Amino acid sequence: MAGIKDVAAAAGLSVATVSRVLNGHPSVSEDARTRVTAAVEGLGYRPNALARSLRTDQTRTLGLVISDVLNPYFTELARSVEEEARALGYSVVIGNANERPELQDHHVRTLLDRRIDGLLVSPADGSSPLMRQTAEGPTPMVFVDRWMPGLDVPVVRADGTGAVRDLVAHLHGLGHRRLAIIAGPAATTTGHERVEAFREALHAYGIPLPAELVGQGDFQADSGRRVTEGFLALPEPPDVVFAADNLMALGALDAIRARGLAVPDDIGLAAFDDIPWFVHTGPPITAIAQPTAELGRAAVHALTDLIEGRPPQSVTLPARLVVRRSCGEPATTAPDPRDPRSQL
């Protein structure tokens, strides 16, 4: 395996100059960069990451702890984070909390022990003492998608309030008045926020949201199935079920079909978090789409800003309603040319 001395010999430069080139030092000539690059490529040289980290006190590694790797939303988010980090010269180590606070804390401890340069977290709940300690510690941290109120940590998230208002306006225009929601865990900011946005949007139209039409889920498909079974057993079932995430929506669809009912003829269905599968269901599901790839990229830049000493920045991007046919309507909205999933 070639070493830095071999690169220096091939480039006709000193080891010190090669080292400055490899570490991105600004005082290196373009000719030196070109010669070192050619020598590195020709020799297949790979710097020793461990040795470099000991010299610079940086590992060029970011940690990412996501809530559920099986949720397509978080899968896409992780992919975007990895791609953007790689473009900036960082690698990413991913931990899957599986919506379990204790597993989240395990991954955070493990990543901190590996001396990562920074940490991205989508918290599984809002009360972890370890997360609060980490927020006050030396390792830069950014919350993505979810956050923990009261902590001085930048947050990169989507605001779905406007999209929820658009959804309720759309359902009201179709004549639906009895609307139910499958809520996410109240201990998460997204679980709480989406229920309150739905409640406020209904209030604007004078539509009540009785307790019987609020079902407690956990962002997993089984809970969507269970809650929907309860809705369907009511003396007066809802006109439309709104699931506060994609997996619960798929569980709701299973429950509706298990009763021999059809969407949208017997009951409507809408979801938060658009995913590719929704265009393949029968019928395609109306959903609120988050700018997932943009969130991943923004989260990486927010974290690397902290790592490199720039001022921290929180970012909030708008979500949008994608109208399909699962609430009884034709697909009438114009497709977003950037999103091949937006219409069928």
ABEGO torsion letter per residue (X at the ends): XBBAAAAAAAAGBBAAAAAAAAAGBAABBAAAAAAAAAAAAAAGBBBBAAAAAAAAGBAGBBBBBBABAABAAAAAAAAAAAAAAAAAGBBBBBBBAGGBAAAAAAAAAAAAAAGBABBBBBBABAABAAAAAAAABABBBBBBGBBBBGBBBBBBBBBAAAAAAAAAAAAAAAGBABBBBBBBBAABAAAAAAAAAAAAAAAAAGBBBBAAABBBBAGBAAAAAAAAAAAAABABBBABBBBABAAAAAAAAAAAAAAGBBOAAABBBBBBGBBAAAAABOBBBBBBBBBAAAAAAAAAAAAAAAAAGBBBBBBBBBBBBBBBAAAGBBBABBBBAABAAABX
